[in-house]
Amino acid sequence: MCLPSAIITHSNIPTGEGDTRASFTQYCSGEVFRYIENGFSTDAMLKAQDPLLYAINREKRKTRLMKGYEMFSTIEELLRGSG
């Protein structure tokens, strides 16, 4: 299971006697993704070098959260086994 932990509240429950739990956690700052999206430039650098591309990237970011949500399976898909 993948959780975008900044936007989904989550926690762990105790394991039962004799049970074990394993997890693998990764983290990547949003700034890293913006840097790559900007052609390996910070927002400030891109704004100074290419104001039009900077404006385009800023507009694209407005829909990114909803696009991310759309990547998750729905309950219906999971129940059908196609998610």
C-alpha positions in Angstrom: 0.0 0.0 0.0 1.3 3.5 -0.9 0.2 6.4 1.2 0.8 10.1 0.4 1.4 10.7 4.1 1.1 14.5 3.8 -2.5 14.3 2.7 -3.8 11.0 4.3 -4.0 10.6 8.0 -2.7 7.2 9.0 -1.3 5.2 11.9 -0.4 1.7 13.0 -2.3 -0.6 15.3 -0.7 -3.1 17.7 0.2 -6.5 16.3 -1.3 -9.6 17.7 0.8 -12.0 19.9 3.1 -13.9 17.6 2.5 -11.6 14.6 5.2 -9.5 13.0 5.0 -6.4 10.9 7.4 -5.2 8.2 7.4 -1.9 6.4 9.4 0.0 3.9 9.3 3.8 4.0 10.5 6.2 1.4 10.5 10.0 1.3 11.2 12.6 -1.4 10.7 16.3 -1.0 8.4 17.9 -3.5 11.2 20.4 -4.2 13.1 17.6 -5.9 10.2 16.9 -8.3 9.8 20.7 -9.0 13.6 20.9 -9.7 13.4 18.1 -12.3 10.2 19.5 -13.8 12.0 22.8 -14.2 14.8 21.3 -16.2 17.1 21.0 -13.2 16.5 24.5 -12.1 14.9 25.9 -8.9 11.7 27.9 -9.2 13.7 31.1 -8.7 16.2 30.2 -11.4 13.5 29.2 -13.9 11.5 32.3 -13.2 14.5 34.5 -14.0 15.6 32.4 -17.1 12.3 31.5 -18.7 9.3 33.3 -17.2 6.9 31.7 -19.7 7.9 28.1 -18.8 7.8 29.0 -15.1 4.2 30.2 -15.5 3.2 27.1 -17.5 4.7 24.9 -14.7 2.9 26.8 -12.0 -0.4 26.3 -13.9 0.2 22.5 -14.2 0.7 22.3 -10.5 -2.8 23.4 -9.8 -4.2 20.1 -11.1 -1.4 17.8 -9.8 -3.1 16.8 -6.6 -6.3 15.7 -8.3 -4.3 13.8 -10.9 -2.5 12.0 -8.1 -5.8 11.1 -6.4 -7.0 9.7 -9.8 -4.1 7.2 -9.8 -5.5 5.4 -6.7 -7.8 2.4 -7.2 -11.4 2.9 -6.3 -13.3 0.6 -4.0 -15.3 -0.7 -7.0 -12.1 -1.5 -8.9 -10.6 -3.3 -6.0 -13.8 -5.4 -5.5 -13.7 -6.3 -9.2 -10.1 -7.2 -8.9 -9.0 -4.8 -11.7 -7.5 -2.0 -9.6 
